[in-house]
């Protein structure tokens, strides 16, 4: 593919004069993969188009929320109708009630839910609530799980923090770090050790039930069930961060897939239909500890924003009324998985592929990837070359080895065939 990105280069050079690093979220800077970031002008269905007019199959989908494709007419229609009534009220609106009712209906763990504006806000609020409800101070998080950029979470974090080699961010106080205990993902023995040492002061265990921020990493058999039992036995709240997996792996998220019900769940991405949004919810008695019914304070002028609520309500209703979205997406992702694996087998390449539903990662390592340490065995330099080669073939991947790919329902089988063909060409080029 002969593509010019001169407009993107010019925009990036200009952006660096006014925006730190030229981007508003670190992983967008392409530091992990080399080259200059692309500036996107538009997207429709399965494709994104950059400022130079190049088209790309989109396997990021805004990091998950565009599950039914870009610029879906139902979402666009809902947003257009909402903006005619003003962009923000700072007061209650009817769609907040409708989407809250729908979320409680679809997500097994949620009896009450509070809307916020981002996944980071959701996780920050959830752990504050957990601490207030239990009257305990410490939390356990899993190494490589990313829960946003709240101070409590930037310890052994995944996503861009890992990509940039700064898992322990300056600006996080030692006191905050001391209250965040970290253990490897898929390691119950390490959890037991922490509980034995500090169990009386552990408020919550928080994790991505299916990790997406060290690449797609699945829980091993019995892992989530083991965490549930340990929380029950020790008065600890179990929090599933389903910002990525919620409404993507199933209508009820990973907790529906695995049949393990947390005490609280954090959500984002899909529940905004592409608009900025987040939410946290859980058991009624826990959620009623939030102001104004309880003592734990959390607020936000734009929480429950009418435009975001309209987009999210349209998205969730579409998913609820079209269950074939999940079966089709799973079939398409399985086809992609098999196609890539066949290429690797043919070429005697030992690389690992992890997949669940419409989340998938190709790890450039011969190790089985089950946690952060095995993910870090990947050849990141090779991934960077592969990423650029895939761009040349018209496929836009997450610009980091340590991020899951997300497919959308707008892809067709023939598109998957083209992506598989692009993968083979890219592999041949970089090897």
C-alpha positions in Angstrom: 0.0 0.0 0.0 1.5 3.3 -1.0 0.3 5.8 1.6 1.3 9.3 2.3 1.0 10.6 5.9 2.3 14.1 5.4 -0.7 15.8 6.9 -0.5 13.6 10.0 3.2 14.4 10.3 2.5 18.1 10.0 -0.3 18.0 12.6 1.9 16.0 15.0 4.7 18.5 14.7 2.3 21.3 15.4 0.6 19.5 18.2 3.8 19.1 20.1 4.0 22.8 20.5 0.8 22.9 22.5 0.1 19.4 23.9 2.5 17.4 26.0 4.0 14.9 23.6 1.6 16.0 21.0 -1.2 13.7 22.2 -3.9 13.6 24.8 -3.3 10.0 25.9 0.3 8.6 25.9 -0.1 5.4 23.9 -1.3 7.5 20.9 2.2 8.9 20.4 3.4 5.6 18.8 6.5 5.6 21.0 6.2 1.8 21.5 6.0 1.1 17.7 8.0 3.9 16.1 7.0 6.4 13.5 4.6 9.3 13.7 1.0 8.9 14.9 -1.9 9.1 12.5 -4.4 11.8 12.9 -7.9 10.4 12.2 -10.4 12.5 10.3 -13.4 10.1 10.1 -14.6 6.6 10.6 -17.5 4.6 9.3 -18.4 1.0 9.9 -15.2 -1.1 10.0 -12.9 1.6 8.7 -11.0 4.7 9.9 -9.7 7.3 7.5 -6.7 9.5 8.3 -6.2 13.2 7.4 -4.4 12.1 4.3 -7.3 10.0 3.1 -5.8 6.6 3.8 -8.4 3.9 4.8 -7.7 1.3 7.6 -9.5 -1.7 9.0 -10.0 -0.6 12.6 -9.0 -3.2 15.2 -9.0 -0.8 18.1 -12.5 0.6 17.8 -11.8 3.4 20.2 -10.3 0.8 22.6 -13.5 -1.2 22.6 -16.7 0.9 22.6 -17.5 0.8 18.9 -18.6 -2.7 19.1 -21.2 -2.3 16.3 -19.0 -0.2 14.2 -18.3 3.5 13.7 -21.1 6.1 13.0 -23.9 3.5 13.5 -27.2 5.1 12.4 -29.0 4.3 15.7 -26.4 5.9 17.8 -26.1 8.9 15.5 -29.9 9.4 15.5 -30.1 9.3 19.3 -27.3 11.8 19.7 -28.8 14.2 17.1 -32.1 14.1 18.9 -30.4 14.7 22.3 -28.3 17.7 21.3 -31.4 19.5 20.1 -32.4 19.7 23.8 -29.1 21.2 24.9 -25.8 19.5 25.7 -25.8 19.6 29.5 -28.3 20.3 32.3 -26.3 19.7 35.5 -29.7 18.3 36.7 -31.4 14.9 36.5 -32.8 13.7 33.2 -35.0 10.9 32.2 -32.4 9.0 30.2 -30.3 8.5 33.3 -33.1 6.5 34.8 -33.6 4.5 31.7 -30.0 3.5 31.2 -29.6 2.7 34.9 -32.5 0.4 34.8 -31.1 -1.3 31.7 -27.7 -1.7 33.2 -29.1 -3.3 36.3 -31.2 -5.6 34.1 -28.2 -6.7 32.0 -25.3 -6.9 34.5 -25.7 -9.7 37.1 -23.9 -7.9 40.0 -25.4 -4.5 39.7 -28.5 -3.6 41.7 -27.8 0.1 41.8 -25.5 2.1 39.6 -23.9 5.6 39.6 -22.9 7.3 36.3 -19.6 9.1 36.0 -17.6 10.5 33.1 -14.7 8.0 32.5 -13.4 4.5 33.5 -10.8 6.2 35.7 -13.6 8.0 37.6 -15.5 4.8 38.0 -12.5 2.8 39.4 -11.4 5.7 41.7 -15.0 6.0 43.1 -15.4 2.2 43.5 -12.3 1.8 45.7 -13.2 4.9 47.7 -16.6 3.4 48.3 -15.0 0.0 49.2 -12.8 1.6 51.8 -15.7 3.6 53.2 -18.0 0.7 53.3 -15.5 -1.7 54.9 -13.7 0.8 57.0 -10.4 -0.6 55.7 -7.5 1.0 53.9 -5.7 -1.3 51.6 -6.6 -2.8 48.1 -5.1 -5.6 46.2 -4.6 -5.1 42.4 -3.1 -7.5 39.9 0.2 -6.6 38.1 -0.5 -5.6 34.6 -4.2 -4.8 35.1 -4.9 -1.1 34.2 -7.6 0.7 36.1 -7.1 4.2 34.8 -4.7 6.9 36.0 -5.9 7.3 39.5 -3.0 7.4 42.0 -4.0 4.2 43.7 -3.7 2.3 40.4 -0.4 3.5 39.0 1.5 0.7 40.7 2.5 -2.2 38.5 0.0 -0.9 36.0 -0.6 -2.1 32.4 -1.6 -0.2 29.3 0.4 2.9 28.4 2.1 3.0 31.8 3.8 -0.3 31.0 4.4 0.6 27.4 6.3 3.7 28.4 8.3 1.8 31.1 6.8 3.9 33.9 4.6 1.5 35.9 5.3 3.6 39.1 4.5 7.2 38.1 6.1 10.2 39.8 3.5 12.2 41.6 2.0 9.1 43.4 2.9 9.5 47.0 4.5 6.8 49.0 1.5 6.7 51.4 -0.8 6.0 48.5 1.5 3.3 47.1 1.7 1.7 50.5 -2.1 1.1 50.5 -2.0 -0.6 47.1 -0.8 -4.2 47.3 0.1 -6.0 44.1 0.2 -9.7 43.1 0.6 -11.5 39.8 -2.5 -12.1 37.7 -3.7 -15.8 37.9 -1.8 -16.3 41.2 -4.0 -17.3 44.1 -1.1 -18.2 46.4 0.2 -14.6 46.3 -3.3 -13.4 47.3 -3.3 -15.9 50.2 0.0 -14.5 51.4 -1.2 -10.9 51.4 -4.5 -11.9 53.2 -2.5 -13.7 55.9 -0.3 -10.7 56.4 -2.8 -7.8 56.2 -6.2 -9.3 55.7 -7.9 -7.3 58.4 -7.1 -4.1 56.5 -7.9 -5.1 52.9 -11.0 -3.4 51.7 -11.1 -4.8 48.2 -9.5 -6.9 45.4 -9.9 -5.2 42.0 -9.0 -6.7 38.7 -9.9 -7.0 35.1 -11.6 -10.4 35.0 -10.2 -10.7 31.5 -7.2 -8.5 31.2 -7.0 -6.2 28.2 -4.1 -4.0 29.1 -1.2 -6.4 29.0 -2.7 -7.8 25.9 -5.7 -10.1 26.1 -5.0 -12.4 29.1 -7.6 -14.8 30.3 -8.2 -16.0 33.9 -7.1 -19.6 34.4 -9.7 -22.2 35.5 -10.8 -21.6 39.1 -9.0 -18.3 39.4 -12.0 -16.0 39.6 -13.9 -18.5 41.7 -10.9 -18.6 44.1 -10.9 -14.8 44.4 -14.6 -14.9 45.1 -14.2 -17.4 47.9 -11.3 -15.6 49.5 -13.2 -12.3 49.5 -16.3 -14.0 51.1 -14.1 -15.7 53.8 -12.3 -12.5 54.8 -14.9 -9.7 54.5 -13.2 -8.3 51.4 -15.1 -6.7 48.5 -14.5 -8.1 45.0 -14.5 -5.5 42.3 -14.5 -6.4 38.6 -13.2 -3.7 36.3 -15.3 -4.4 33.2 -14.6 -1.0 31.6 -13.3 -3.0 28.6 -15.1 -6.3 29.0 -18.5 -5.0 30.0 -21.1 -5.5 27.2 -18.3 -6.7 24.9 -17.8 -10.3 25.9 -21.5 -10.8 26.7 -24.5 -8.6 27.6 -23.5 -9.1 31.2 -19.8 -8.9 30.6 -17.1 -11.3 31.8 -19.1 -12.0 35.0 -21.8 -13.6 32.8 -19.3 -15.6 30.8 -17.6 -17.0 33.9 -20.5 -17.1 36.3 -18.6 -15.3 39.1 -20.5 -12.4 40.6 -18.4 -9.5 42.1 -19.6 -7.2 44.8 -19.0 -4.2 42.6 -18.4 -3.6 38.9 -16.9 -0.7 37.0 -18.0 0.1 33.5 -17.2 2.5 30.6 -16.5 2.4 26.9 -19.6 0.7 25.4 -22.1 2.3 27.8 -21.4 5.6 26.2 -21.8 4.4 22.6 -18.6 6.3 21.9 -19.2 9.3 24.1 -17.2 9.9 27.3 -18.8 7.9 30.1 -18.2 5.6 33.1 -20.2 3.9 35.8 -19.8 1.9 38.9 -22.4 -0.3 40.5 -23.1 -3.2 42.8 -25.1 -4.5 45.6 -27.8 -2.2 46.9 -26.4 -2.1 50.5 -23.0 -1.0 49.2 -24.2 1.5 46.7 -26.4 3.2 49.2 -23.3 4.1 51.1 -22.7 6.7 48.4 -23.9 10.3 49.0 -26.6 11.6 49.2 -27.9 8.4 50.9 -24.6 7.6 52.5 -21.4 9.2 53.8 -19.0 8.4 50.9 -18.8 11.5 48.7 -18.7 11.5 44.9 -20.1 14.0 42.5 -19.8 15.3 38.9 -21.4 18.1 37.0 -21.4 16.2 33.7 -22.3 12.8 35.3 -25.4 11.5 33.5 -24.8 14.0 30.7 -27.9 13.8 28.4 -26.0 13.3 25.2 -23.8 10.5 26.6 -26.9 8.9 28.1 -28.8 9.0 24.8 -25.8 7.4 23.0 -25.3 4.7 25.6 -29.0 3.9 25.9 -29.2 3.4 22.1 -26.1 1.2 22.2 -27.3 -1.0 25.1 -30.8 -1.4 23.6 -29.2 -2.4 20.3 -27.1 -5.1 22.0 -30.0 -6.3 24.1 -32.3 -6.6 21.1 -29.6 -8.1 18.8 -28.0 -11.1 20.5 -26.5 -12.2 17.2 -23.9 -9.4 17.7 -22.1 -11.6 20.2 -22.3 -14.9 18.3 -21.2 -13.3 15.0 -18.4 -11.4 16.6 -17.1 -14.6 18.3 -17.3 -16.4 15.0 -15.4 -13.7 13.2 -12.7 -13.5 15.9 -12.3 -17.2 15.9 -11.8 -17.1 12.1 -9.1 -14.5 12.5 -7.5 -16.5 15.3 -7.4 -19.7 13.2 -6.2 -17.9 10.1 -3.3 -16.3 11.9 -2.4 -19.5 13.7 -2.4 -21.4 10.4 0.1 -18.9 9.0 2.3 -19.3 12.1 2.2 -23.1 11.9 3.1 -23.0 8.2 6.1 -20.8 8.9 7.1 -22.5 12.1 6.6 -19.4 14.2 6.1 -20.0 17.9 4.0 -16.9 18.7 1.1 -17.1 21.2 -2.4 -16.0 20.5 -5.0 -15.3 23.3 -8.6 -14.8 22.5 -12.1 -14.6 24.1 -15.1 -13.4 22.3 -14.2 -10.4 20.2 -10.9 -9.7 22.1 -7.7 -11.1 20.8 -3.9 -10.6 21.0 -1.0 -11.9 19.1 2.0 -12.1 21.4 5.5 -12.2 19.9 6.7 -14.8 22.4 6.9 -18.5 22.6 5.6 -18.4 26.2 2.0 -19.1 27.2 0.9 -15.6 28.3 -0.9 -15.8 31.6 0.3 -12.8 33.5 2.5 -9.6 33.3 5.8 -11.5 33.5 5.1 -13.8 30.6 3.6 -10.9 28.6 6.9 -9.0 29.1 8.8 -11.8 27.3 7.4 -10.5 24.0 9.7 -9.1 21.4 8.4 -5.5 21.4 10.8 -4.4 18.8 9.5 -7.0 16.4 5.9 -6.0 17.3 6.7 -2.3 16.4 7.9 -3.4 12.9 4.9 -5.6 12.5 2.6 -2.8 13.5 4.0 -0.5 10.9 3.8 -3.3 8.3 0.2 -3.8 9.1 -0.5 -0.1 8.7 1.1 -0.4 5.2 -1.4 -3.2 4.5 -4.3 -1.0 5.7 -4.9 -2.5 9.1 -4.8 -0.3 12.2 -3.8 -2.2 15.4 -3.4 -0.9 18.9 0.0 0.8 18.8 1.5 -1.4 21.6 2.2 -5.1 22.1 0.4 -4.9 25.5 -3.1 -4.0 24.3 -5.9 -6.2 23.2 -7.4 -5.9 19.8 -11.1 -5.3 19.5 -13.3 -6.4 16.6 -16.5 -4.8 15.5 -19.8 -6.3 14.2 -19.4 -4.2 11.0 -16.6 -6.6 9.8 -17.6 -9.3 7.3 -16.0 -12.6 6.7 -14.3 -11.3 3.5 -12.8 -8.5 5.7 -11.3 -11.1 8.0 -9.8 -12.9 5.0 -8.2 -9.6 4.0 -6.8 -9.0 7.5 -5.4 -12.5 7.6 -3.7 -11.9 4.2 -2.4 -8.6 5.5 -0.9 -10.4 8.5 0.9 -12.9 6.4 2.4 -10.1 4.2 3.4 -8.1 7.3 5.0 -11.2 8.9 7.0 -11.9 5.7 8.1 -8.3 5.5 9.4 -8.0 9.1 11.0 -11.5 9.2 
